Amino acid sequence: LRKLWRLFFDEQGNLNVSDATSEPKELKSLHKTIKKVEEDIDNLSFNTSVSAFMVCVNELTDLKCNKREVLEQLLVTLSSFAPHICEELWSKLGHTESITKATYPTFNAAYLVENSFSYPVSINGKVRTNIDMELSLDAAAAEQIVLADATVQKWLEGKAPKKVIFVKGRIVNIVL
């Protein structure tokens, strides 16, 4: 609950919530939690919902999320489990009506779809780096991105690779 409180306030204790648009990673964390809580309530597995909230708060803390859009939906989702702190934070956000009157957020599966992947790049059988690339890339485009990477260039030492093996969604192998 202290970590949740710190999402809303800065070190000096001032309310620090922004109206900026949310990042995809922030929305993914939120909607993953909404989905988990909905499933857990249907199955009467409340303890795992609490765990999902802890994971979400930790992820949002790591992302330095202070976006109103995400935090308000998180509060409404959490309000059944921690009503007093959620009501307090809800009022600090400027709402005059109780959080119990707020509409429960709906789960949107579109936020959980993966668009990119961190490909491990191995050179002569040893993983040397990871490169984030779109999952929609074909082998030729991925090869260009990998061979242009500074870490890969360092390991190539100016040599041209004999073979580049690209396995979509899995790994990139470079054979010297």
C-alpha positions in Angstrom: 0.0 0.0 0.0 2.9 2.3 0.6 4.3 1.7 -2.9 0.8 2.4 -4.3 0.7 5.7 -2.3 4.2 6.6 -3.7 2.8 6.3 -7.3 0.7 9.4 -6.6 3.1 11.6 -4.7 6.7 12.9 -5.1 9.4 12.8 -2.4 8.1 16.0 -0.9 4.6 14.6 -0.4 3.1 16.7 -3.2 0.5 15.1 -5.5 2.3 14.2 -8.7 -0.2 12.9 -11.3 0.0 13.8 -14.9 -2.6 14.0 -17.6 -0.2 12.8 -20.3 -1.1 9.9 -22.5 -0.2 6.5 -21.2 2.6 4.4 -22.6 1.8 0.9 -24.1 3.8 -0.8 -21.3 1.8 1.0 -18.6 -1.5 0.0 -20.2 -0.3 -3.6 -20.7 0.5 -3.8 -17.0 -2.8 -2.4 -16.0 -4.9 -4.5 -18.3 -3.0 -7.7 -17.4 -4.0 -6.9 -13.8 -7.6 -6.1 -14.7 -7.9 -9.5 -16.5 -6.3 -11.4 -13.6 -8.6 -9.7 -11.0 -11.7 -10.4 -13.0 -10.7 -14.1 -13.4 -9.8 -14.4 -9.7 -13.1 -12.8 -8.5 -15.0 -15.3 -10.7 -13.0 -18.2 -9.1 -13.1 -16.7 -5.6 -9.2 -16.7 -5.6 -8.7 -13.3 -3.8 -5.2 -14.0 -2.6 -3.8 -14.2 -6.1 -5.5 -10.9 -7.0 -3.5 -9.2 -4.2 -0.4 -10.7 -5.7 -1.4 -9.3 -9.1 -1.8 -5.9 -7.6 1.6 -6.0 -6.1 3.2 -7.0 -9.4 1.3 -4.2 -11.2 2.4 -1.6 -8.6 6.0 -2.7 -8.9 5.9 -2.6 -12.7 4.3 0.9 -12.7 6.9 2.0 -10.2 9.7 0.8 -12.5 8.1 2.6 -15.4 7.8 5.7 -13.3 4.1 5.9 -14.2 2.1 8.8 -12.8 -0.5 9.0 -15.5 -4.1 9.7 -14.4 -5.6 7.4 -17.0 -3.7 4.4 -15.6 -3.8 5.3 -11.9 -7.5 6.0 -11.7 -8.3 2.6 -13.3 -6.0 0.9 -11.0 -7.7 2.5 -8.0 -11.1 1.5 -9.1 -9.9 -2.1 -9.6 -8.2 -2.2 -6.2 -11.0 -0.5 -4.3 -12.8 -3.7 -3.5 -9.6 -5.0 -1.8 -8.3 -1.8 -0.1 -11.3 0.6 0.1 -10.0 3.1 2.5 -6.7 4.0 0.8 -8.4 4.0 -2.6 -11.1 6.3 -1.4 -8.5 8.7 0.0 -6.4 8.7 -3.2 -9.6 9.1 -5.3 -10.6 12.2 -3.4 -7.0 13.6 -3.7 -7.4 13.2 -7.5 -10.2 15.7 -7.3 -13.2 13.5 -7.4 -16.2 14.6 -5.3 -18.2 11.4 -5.6 -17.2 8.1 -4.0 -15.0 5.6 -5.8 -17.8 3.1 -5.4 -19.8 5.1 -7.9 -17.0 4.9 -10.5 -17.4 2.6 -13.5 -15.3 -0.5 -13.2 -12.6 -0.6 -16.0 -13.1 -3.0 -18.8 -10.3 -5.4 -19.9 -8.9 -4.6 -23.4 -7.0 -7.6 -24.9 -5.4 -5.3 -27.5 -3.0 -4.0 -24.9 -1.6 -7.5 -24.2 -0.7 -8.2 -27.8 3.1 -8.3 -28.2 4.4 -6.2 -31.1 8.1 -6.5 -30.4 10.5 -9.1 -29.1 14.0 -8.8 -27.5 15.9 -11.2 -29.8 19.1 -12.8 -28.3 21.9 -12.4 -30.8 24.5 -15.2 -30.7 27.8 -15.0 -32.5 29.5 -18.3 -33.1 27.2 -20.0 -30.6 27.5 -17.5 -27.7 24.8 -14.9 -26.9 26.5 -11.5 -27.1 23.6 -9.1 -26.9 19.8 -8.6 -27.1 18.2 -6.4 -29.7 14.5 -5.3 -29.6 12.9 -5.6 -33.0 9.3 -5.7 -34.3 7.8 -9.2 -34.6 6.5 -8.3 -38.1 10.1 -8.0 -39.5 11.2 -10.4 -42.2 14.6 -12.1 -42.2 16.3 -9.5 -44.5 15.2 -6.5 -42.5 16.1 -8.2 -39.2 19.6 -9.0 -40.6 20.2 -5.4 -41.5 19.2 -4.2 -38.1 21.4 -6.8 -36.3 24.4 -6.2 -38.5 24.1 -2.4 -37.9 24.2 -2.8 -34.1 27.3 -1.5 -32.4 27.8 -4.5 -30.1 27.5 -6.9 -33.0 30.0 -4.8 -35.0 32.4 -5.1 -32.2 32.2 -8.9 -32.1 32.4 -9.1 -35.9 35.8 -7.3 -35.8 35.3 -6.1 -39.4 34.7 -9.6 -40.8 31.7 -10.4 -43.0 29.5 -13.2 -41.5 29.4 -16.5 -43.4 25.8 -17.0 -42.4 23.0 -15.2 -40.5 20.2 -17.4 -39.2 17.0 -15.6 -38.2 14.3 -17.6 -36.4 11.3 -15.3 -36.1 10.3 -14.7 -32.5 13.2 -16.7 -31.1 16.8 -15.9 -31.9 19.4 -14.5 -34.3 22.6 -16.6 -34.9 25.6 -15.2 -36.7 28.2 -17.6 -38.0 31.7 -16.2 -38.7 
